[in-house]
Amino acid sequence: MVHVKPVRVPHPDYGARYVAALDLLVEPGRQPRIDPGMVAATLGLTPGESQVALWLAEGKTVADMARATGHTKNAIYWHLKQIYQKHHLSRQADLVRLVLSIAELD
């Protein structure tokens, strides 16, 4: 699977002087290691949004996330809503696909 994300602002940590797009490859069937920093930087998410997105990709439910953080389910849904708005998504499955597409491989 290939995910191409346009990069609008310079990111010097990518090791290139000019970056127009970030290409990420995922090998289907392989268990991904998901780097929260990469997810946050690539998707433009806050740390809280990034954690919610990662947990969702790992199969956790909203109730699981609420229990783990001590927040209400509504707080978790608020983070999901923010992510959906930023990326024009409407379903959790779409967010999971997006997060898994940028997961680091072993």
C-alpha positions as CSV (number, residue, x, y, z in Angstrom):
1,M,0.0,0.0,0.0
2,V,1.3,3.5,-0.8
3,H,0.1,6.6,1.0
4,V,1.2,10.0,-0.5
5,K,0.7,13.1,1.7
6,P,1.5,16.6,0.4
7,V,3.8,18.5,2.7
8,R,2.9,22.2,2.8
9,V,5.5,23.5,5.2
10,P,9.2,22.6,5.3
11,H,10.2,19.7,7.5
12,P,14.0,19.8,7.9
13,D,14.0,16.5,9.8
14,Y,13.1,14.6,6.7
15,G,16.7,15.1,5.5
16,A,15.9,17.0,2.3
17,R,16.1,20.6,1.5
18,Y,12.7,20.8,-0.3
19,V,9.9,18.3,0.3
20,A,6.7,18.3,-1.7
21,A,5.2,15.0,-0.6
22,L,5.8,12.3,1.9
23,D,5.5,8.8,0.5
24,L,4.9,6.0,3.0
25,L,4.9,2.3,2.1
26,V,3.1,-0.4,4.1
27,E,3.5,-4.1,3.5
28,P,0.1,-5.8,3.9
29,G,0.0,-8.6,6.4
30,R,2.9,-7.4,8.5
31,Q,2.4,-6.3,12.1
32,P,3.2,-2.5,12.1
33,R,5.1,-0.7,14.8
34,I,3.3,2.7,15.1
35,D,5.4,5.7,16.1
36,P,3.2,8.3,17.8
37,G,5.5,11.1,16.8
38,M,5.4,10.1,13.1
39,V,1.6,9.9,13.2
40,A,1.3,13.3,14.9
41,A,3.8,15.0,12.5
42,T,2.5,13.4,9.3
43,L,-1.2,13.9,10.1
44,G,-0.8,17.2,11.9
45,L,-2.4,15.9,15.1
46,T,-2.1,17.1,18.7
47,P,-0.6,14.5,21.1
48,G,-4.0,13.6,22.4
49,E,-5.5,13.2,18.9
50,S,-2.5,11.1,17.9
51,Q,-2.9,8.8,20.9
52,V,-6.6,8.3,20.2
53,A,-5.8,7.6,16.5
54,L,-3.1,5.1,17.5
55,W,-5.3,3.3,20.0
56,L,-8.1,3.1,17.5
57,A,-5.7,1.5,14.9
58,E,-4.7,-1.0,17.6
59,G,-8.3,-2.1,18.0
60,K,-9.2,-0.3,21.3
61,T,-12.7,0.9,21.7
62,V,-13.8,4.4,22.8
63,A,-14.7,2.9,26.2
64,D,-11.2,1.4,26.5
65,M,-9.6,4.7,25.7
66,A,-11.9,6.6,28.2
67,R,-11.0,4.1,31.0
68,A,-7.2,4.3,30.2
69,T,-7.1,8.1,30.2
70,G,-9.7,8.8,32.9
71,H,-11.7,10.9,30.5
72,T,-15.3,10.5,29.4
73,K,-16.3,8.8,26.2
74,N,-17.5,12.2,25.0
75,A,-13.9,13.6,25.3
76,I,-12.6,10.7,23.2
77,Y,-15.3,11.3,20.6
78,W,-14.3,15.0,20.6
79,H,-10.7,14.1,19.7
80,L,-12.1,11.8,16.9
81,K,-14.3,14.6,15.6
82,Q,-11.2,17.0,15.4
83,I,-9.3,14.3,13.5
84,Y,-12.2,13.7,11.1
85,Q,-12.5,17.4,10.4
86,K,-8.7,17.8,9.8
87,H,-8.7,14.9,7.3
88,H,-12.2,15.1,5.9
89,L,-13.1,11.6,7.2
90,S,-16.4,10.3,8.5
91,R,-15.7,6.8,9.7
92,Q,-13.4,5.1,12.2
93,A,-12.4,2.6,9.6
94,D,-11.0,5.3,7.3
95,L,-9.0,6.7,10.2
96,V,-7.6,3.3,11.0
97,R,-6.6,2.8,7.4
98,L,-4.9,6.2,7.3
99,V,-2.9,5.5,10.6
100,L,-1.9,2.0,9.5
101,S,-0.7,3.4,6.1
102,I,1.9,5.5,7.9
103,A,3.0,2.9,10.4
104,E,6.8,2.1,10.5
105,L,7.7,-1.4,9.5
106,D,10.3,-3.5,11.3
